[in-house]
């Protein structure tokens, strides 16, 4: 059984629930009083799909505007990106489009894009309809699900869908334990 | 190098009261070591004696950037790349901020053009006038300056842009304080028109203290015991916090591009840092003394911790500082040779850790600017708690933004070694005991004290015990310390010893070349006993210095 490392980053407006999705996925917990992320936080999780094991290296970025300039650091070399919006905030869906454009222009080629409409448990406050988001996702060829970190709806599923779409590595990786953030850059050495 | 701080005292002519202390050598300084981990600078002297420093020359800072120097020595140019990235992102800032700004701007211009160019007394009246005007406009909205609760707060902090645009208010919402901020901007610019700089307005118990650090204006309004210079130092801290989030380079370039930019957009999420800092300053002597509180630990444990950090960090290039803090107390600092940390920068680091629980969730990688170290660029910090059961937080600061995984590995080894030598247990034990009791000193009349070693920029105090149990009593005591501190540093008449009879206690403060000591005594103590006790206290601190202070300055 092979194990494949996937760098994955979460992008999106502040307060849409990026960290909560990661918390739910990695620890299966939910903190209603979660505070906003500072900079970016890093977590890993092994995920089994068929006979394949993926090790997700997850970069959970802060949504605030001032960190925006740092985003390239996190999506550079990433195999997948989850862009999160809040179904109760039309504004956050608009920002999502900005993120998609940025990734299309500057992101690594072949990056798997996934869109997560979070807080879908708050049906009464919905501002973005399922169909609107679904149409947009189809248009850009991205995966799309509505999630709820609170009720755990679709959180594992989105990672599952992503792992299905990630190109399988057939040759075992020789430098699997490599610590490089950017495999493309040669001059950085670790340890 | 570290002893340049006590000039004002030596210059003063108030040596007359100093006979009592003859038995203590002139340069006696418990807690001092040959090489200090922190830079010691007398901020109060800076504030008092150099009004010119109100306008910080940022371009000068930019030219001699420490970070650039470090990167050059490592043969890299990470920063340059990053600056391109950041400036790019400012271009595509949205426009809605602009509209709001113009309204605020108009307002301030109107006030600015009003005919009063008279001195401060009249400007004071203009505050009241304009608030009467406002009453008609926004009377229906709560939480503004007409809200009695809002007025009751004993200390307000405001930040506004040079154009008078609100950036931060400790209480209430900035949006509703637009007109008030306009008035503040007007006060600053009226005085500026006369080629002068407004420093403070005193009205009854209230002090209005201004700090002009263009493109920002910071204002404190307080009726506490804090003196005007102390409030300036606090405002300076707040200003440094803004820099730590944005860097001076970003801050200036934003406002160069758009004078009425709404800075709150970029500070989104940083309000909690500001709130926490401003709250902490009301009770924490660190800011008053510009010094750092250390976690009491035996020197053996502390050395083991430092050595563990040195051992692994020295293998990584470009780690500038490794800082271990626990509950607002410093455990140790390991630093790159040649570079030292300023206590104000360390306060910001501690404030960052204290303001948010989000670091507890996962290890983080965040940019932080240390303004006294280099205000022009970011360092990158790997932030992690040592263990779920240990509230000590390790920060590894580097100039290389691609070093995360290296530092992650480095941190793993450090924690492993700390576990092996039971350092976490020692840290926890010290935290649980909440420092030490004043009774350990064995001086019956002594209730509480604060001792600062000047060259080490570290201080120590016992935990607050009866009669300082309630919040009110504790803040009264802190107010007395502020008062003593102010009297000692009064530029017109600096003192060496002050014996002060308060309502509920007797206070004594004592400045020597190497230290500052402030103490609270039982109300009936005589002057002679108090001074004697102080002498004994200093000797006790000397005896305990290995535990109370960080005496080694390990480098990598």
Interface residues (C-beta under 8 A of the other chain):
Chain A: X14 X19 X22 X23 X31 X34 X35 X36 X37 X38 X39 X40 X41 X42 X43 X60 X62 X64 X65 X66 X67 X68 X69 X70 X72 X73 X179 X180 X181 X182 X185 X188 X190 X191
Chain B: X82 X85 X86 X88 X89 X93 X245 X246 X265 X266 X267 X268 X269 X270 X272 X315 X316 X352 X356 X357 X358 X359 X361 X362 X363 X364 X365 X366 X367 X381 X383 X401 X402 X404 X405 X406 X408 X409
